[in-house]
Amino acid sequence: MCQPLIQKYNIPGPRYTSYPTVPYWDSNTFSARQWKKSVLNSFEETNISEGISLYIHLPYCESMCTFCGCNKRITKRHEVEEPYITSVLKEWQLYLDFLPNRPLIKEIHLGGGTPTFFSPENLQQLIKGILKHAELANNYQFSFEGHPNNTTKAHLEALYEVGFRRVSYGVQDYDVKVQQAIHRIQPFEKVEKATQLAREIGYTSISHDIIFGLPFQSIDAVENTILKTKALMPDRIAFYSYAHVPWIKGNGQRGYSEQHLPSAETKRTQYQLGKELLEEMGYVEIGMDHFGLKTDELYQSLKTNNLHRNFMGYSASKTQLMIGLGVSAISDSWYGFAQNSKSIEEYQEMVGRGDLPVFRGHVLNDEDLMIRKHILNLMCHLQTDLNEENRFFELPETLHRLQEMEKDGLIKINPDSLQITEKGRPFVRNICMAFDLRLQRKKPETRLFSMTV
């Protein structure tokens, strides 16, 4: 990859799991009443035709992984499990109380934290409680994030029994020095065992998360991790750049400094090498940072133009309404966003008194909806239509901002469309930023986002 391009475009930028991005939400005019109305509108439009998705945040971990920027609570006290599950089910009931019909559930994803911190019995209790007052869509998809060190056969069997067929394991890197720096010690044998167990039980899609740009991580370390992954051949791989954001409150990214991180040029070399190795192994690059075998649903969704992206990342199917349950979980009705309280205690207190535990959100206006569609198209399909019905008032200014990228060969602007070239794939976040009208109108005065390269 051309070094001048890396130096030119390596700037802080969003990952665009939403538009507007969270720092640009207009929370001052947001209310729980507006959020309920937004959920109802979306539910009535799509529940029968496509169903809804649920994201459930399970925040507990037994130890701190210092690369992680997620909302988590470090504890070894497992007596927290049952009260937390009780609160999540109470929150779900708050939604059921105002929805006009039984929801049709198409997707459930358990994220964290460490979902497998919870016992198999408690995880089953959670899912059975969710499904008790709902219907299942055809071809529903349930997935969870598993820690290779503590995902047991009992966990896999319990979740399989209630419909889970996809598991994602956080591998990160197999190099011992890197693992020590990020406080995530897990030998290859642990990942191998967890992967084989899932296959034996009947999971049809197994994913590994691999990160480049970690502290003390060399190019050889990335190569070694991917070559070891070849022995297991997971169905899909998330191969993404480490986001160094230690300024976020509560973040554990303070066990090392920026001088211990690979340079931007080294990171792109790590990515390019990893991409080449994965493609040699039979993986196809999908959207941004994701690779899938041609037998996996994520690849199939790419070919049928059904690839979707939301706060859970890339998904093989789309639902307009995604309800987030649990502390800090984010919901998306397409017309609005809402985030739950980030404090476990406050979350449980609000749910306990019968209030939806949202503390901020955003209702999208017509311009937001148009820009959101363009950014989603670019993130999923590397192109977007610019025909008459997809034009917006500031499109000329947007295209002007993109002229330099077109000169650099990152995009191709046609009369009625914009396409990202193969050369431009690593800079998809930068291209989306040109469409981000809220970002363009008000540049952040402090650092909000990780670097794009």
N, C-alpha and C positions, 0 to 999 in steps of 0.2 A: 504493500500500500504506500502511496506517495506521502513522504514525510511532511512536505509543505501543507498538504491537505489536512493532515492530523493537527498540525500546529494552528492552522487557520480555523478549524471548526471544533476544536476541543474546548467547549465552553459549558458552563452549567446549563442544564436543561431538563425538562420533565420527561418521564417515561410514558406519559399519556395512557394511563389506565382509565382516565376520564377526561372529559372536557366540559366545563372549565376544570383546570387542575385545582386541587384542594386549597392552595394559598389564595386563589382568586375567587373562591366562593363568596357570594354576597350573603353572609350569615346574619347581617344586621336586619334584613327584611324577611328572614326565614322564621317559620314557626312550625310547631308540631301539627297544628291544624292544617297548614298548607301541605305538609308532608302526607298526612292521611288522605287528603283530597287527591294528591298526585298518585299515591298508591292505588286508590280506588279507580281512578281514570285508567291507569295502565292495566289493572286487574280485569276490569270489565272489557277492555279491548282485546286482551290476549289470553286470558286464563283458559278458555275452552280450546282455542286454536293451537297454542304452543305451551301453555303451562308457565310455571315460575321456577326460579332458582333460589336456593338458600345457601348463604355462606354463614358458617357457624365458627366463631372465633373462640378457641380454647387456649387461654393465655399462659398456662403454667408450664414451667421448665424446671428441671432439677439443678441445672447449672447454666451459667451464662456463656453463650457463644459470642465472642467479641466482634464478629463480622455482622451480626444481625441488627437490623434497624426496625424490627417489628415490636409491637406492644406485647410485653411479656411480664410475668411475675415469677421470680426465682424462689423456689421453696421445695423442701423435701417432705412437707406435711400433706399427705394425701387425703386427709380429712376435709380438705377444701373442695374435693371433687363433687360430692353430692349436693351441697348448698349451691354450688355454681350451676350445676345441671338443672336444679330446681328453678333457679332464676331464669335460665335460658328458656325453659318450657313455659314459665309464666309470661315471658316476653312474647313468645310465639302465640300464646293465648290472647294477648292484647291485640295482635293483628287479626286473629281469627274472629274476635268479637266484633270487628267492624267490616270484615270482608263479607260480601253478600252470599257467597257460595263456598262450598268446600274447595280449597285450592288443589290444582293439578300440579304435582311436583315433577319437574323434569330433571333438575340437577340439585344435588347436595354436595357441598365441599366443606370438609373439616380442615381448618387452618389454625395456625398458632403463632407463638408458643409451640408446644409439643402435644398434639392430640393424643399420642400414645403415652403421655403422662398419666392419662385416665385409664382406669382398669377396663378390661374387655366388657365386664358386666355393666359398668356405668355408661360406656359408649353405646351399648345395645339399648339400655334404658333411655338414653337421650334420643336415639333414632326412632325407637318404637313410640316414644311420646310425641315426636314430630309427626309421624305418619298416622297416628291414631285418628286424627280428624282431617285427613287429606286423601286424595287419590293419587295414583302413580300414572304418569304419562307413559305412552308406548316409548320404548327405547330410552328409558330414563338412565341417567348417568350419575353414579355416586362415587366420589373420590375423597381421599384423605392424604395428608402429609405425614409420613412415617419417619421416625428417627431410627436409623439402622441399629443403633445400640440397644434400643428398648422396645422395638416392635417385635412382639412375640408371635408364635404360632397361634396362641389363644386370641390375640388382638386381630390377626388376619382372619381367623375363622369366625369370630364374633361379628365382625363387620361384613364379611362375605354373606353370612346368614341373613342380614338385613338389607342386602342389595348392593353392596360395594363391589366394584369390579376394577377400580383403578387406584393405584397407590403411587405416590411420588416420594422418593427417598432423597434426602439431602446429603450428597456426597461431598461437594465442595472441592476437595483436593486430597490426594493420598500421601503427599509429601509430609513427613513427620514434623519438619521445622515449621511448615505452614500450619499444620494442625495444632501445634503447640501455641503458635501466635494467635490463632483464632479460637483457642480453647475448645476444640472439637476433635477429640482423639477417637478415631474409629478406623481400625485396620480394614483392609480389603476383605478379609475373611468375614467380617460382620456384615458388610454390604452384600457379599456373595450369598451368605446364608439367608438374609432377609429377602433377597430377590428370588432365590430358588424356592423358598417357602411360599411366597406369593404365587409363583407359577404352579407349584404342586397343588395348591388349594383351588386354583382356577381363575385367578385374576387375569384379565385379558389385556390390560394395558399397564405396564410398569414404566415409571419415569425416573430418571436420575437428574438431579440438579448439580451442575458443575460450574464453578465460578472462576473467572480469570481476573487478574489484577489484585489478588490478595497480597497481604504483607509477606515479604520474603519469598514470594512465588517467582520461580524462574521459568524460562521457556521450556526447559527440560522437564520441570515438574508438571506443567500442563500436558506435555506430550505423554509422559508416563501415566498420568491419570486417565487420559483418553485411551491409551493402549490397554490399560487394565480394564477399562470399561468394555472394550471390545470382547473380552472373554465372557461378558454377561449379556451383551446386546439388548439393553432395555428398549422398549417399544418407542419411546421418545426421550429426548434429552433437552433440558433447558440449560443452555450454555451462555451465561450472561456475565456482564461486567459488574465487579464489586462496586457498590455504591458507598463511597466514604462520606458519611454525613454525621460526624461526631457532635455537631452543634445541636442536633435534635435532643431535647430533654429526655432523660431516661435511657439514652442510647448507650450501649456498652462498648462503643468503638473508641476506647481510650487506652487500650493495652499496648499501643504502638503509635508511632507518629507517621506523618505523610512521607517522611524520608525513607521509611521502610517499605513504601509501596512502589511497584514498578512504574516507570515513566509511561506517559501516554503512548509513546512510540513502541515500547516493549509490550504494553497491553494489546495494541493492535496486532503486533506480531504474534502474540499468544492466541488472539482470536483467529487470525488468518490461518495459523498452523492447525488450530483445533478444527476449524471449518473444513480444511482440506482433508484432515484425517477422518472426520466424521463422514464426509461425502465419499471417501474411498471405502468406508465401511458400509455404505448403502443408505445413509441418512440423507434426507432432503431438507434444506433450510426452509423454515416456515415463518413468515412474518419477521419479527425481530427477536433474535436470541433463542429461537426454538428450532429443533430438528426432529424429524420423525421418520420411522421406517414407512415404506409404502403400504404396509399392511395395517398401520395404525389409523384410528379414526381422525386424528388431527390432520394427517395427510389427506385422507379422503375428503374432509371438510374443505380443505384448500382447493382441491380439484373441482368440487361441486359449488364453490363460491359461498360456502356457509361458515367460513372461519369467522369467529367473533372474539372480541377482546373486552374485558371489563376488569373490575378490581381483583378478580381471581386470576387474571392473566389471560392467556389464549384459551379458547374453548372450542370444541368441535361442534357445538350447537348454540343457537341464540335463544335467549328469552328476553323479552322487553323488560320484565320486572324481576329484579334480584333483591331479596330481602336479606339484610345482614343481621344476624342474631349474636348476642354476646358483647362483652366489653370492647369498645373501639371499633366494632364492625361497621362497615359502610354499606349502605343500601343504595340501589339505583332503580328508579322507575322509568328511565329514559327521559322523562320530563323534569326530574329533580333528583338530588342526592341528599342523603342524611347520614350523619355519623353518630354512633353511640358514644356515651361518656367514656373517657379513657381511664377512669378510675374504677377499679373493681368494686370498691365500697360504694361509691356514688351510683354506679350502674345497678347494683343489687338493691340499694335503697329506693331508687326511682321505680324500678320494676315492682318492688314490694308494695309501694303505695298506689300501683295501678297506672303509672305514667309511662308512655313510650320513652325510653332512656336516651333520646337524641339530644345532642347539645349544640350541633351546628349543621348547616346544610345549604342547599342552593336550589332555587327554582330556575330552570332554563328559560330564557326568552327565545324568540324566533331566530335571532341571529346566532345564539348559542347552539341551537339545534342544528342549524345549517353547518356551522363550523365543526361541530361534533361529528357530523356525518362525514365530512371531508377527512378529518384526522383519523377516524376509524377506518375509512377506506385505505388511507395511506399505510396505516399500521398493519392492516390485515392483508391487503391485496396489492400494495405498492403502486397504486394508481388511484385516481379519482376523476370523476366526470366533471367537466366545467361547462356543460351545455346550459341552455337558457334556464331551466328549472333548478339548476344547482349553483347559479351565480348569486353573489351577495355584493352589497354596496361597495365594500373595500377590496373587491377582487383585483382591480388594477394595481392598487398599492401592494397587495400580496404578491402578484406576479412580478412586480418591480423588485421586491425583496429577493425573489428567487432567480433573478437574472444571472447573478454571479455563480450560483450553483449550476445553472444550465451551462454557463461557459466552462465550468470545471468538469462537466460531463456527468454530474450526479443525477440530473433529471432531464426529461425531454418534455417540453411544453408544446402541445398540439392545440389547434383551434378550440377543440371541445374536450380536452382531457390533459391530465398531467401524469407522467409515468416516471417512477424511480428506476434508474438503471442499475445494473449489477454493481457498477462502481459506486453508486450512491447508497446501496443497502446499509453500510455501516453508519451512514449519516441520516437515517430516517428520522431520528429525533430532531435534528437541526431543520430538516425540511418541514416537519410538522410545526415547528416554532414559527415559521413564516406565516402560517395560517392562524396562529394563536393570537387573535385580536386583543384579548384581554392582557396578555403578556406584552404585546407590542405597544399598547397604549400606556401601560404602567410597568416599566422595567423595575425589577426588585431592587430595593436599596441595600438589602443584605443578602447573603448567600442562602438560597432556598433549596436548590437542586444539586444532584450529583453531576459530575462531568459527563458529557455526551460520549466521549471517546474513552 
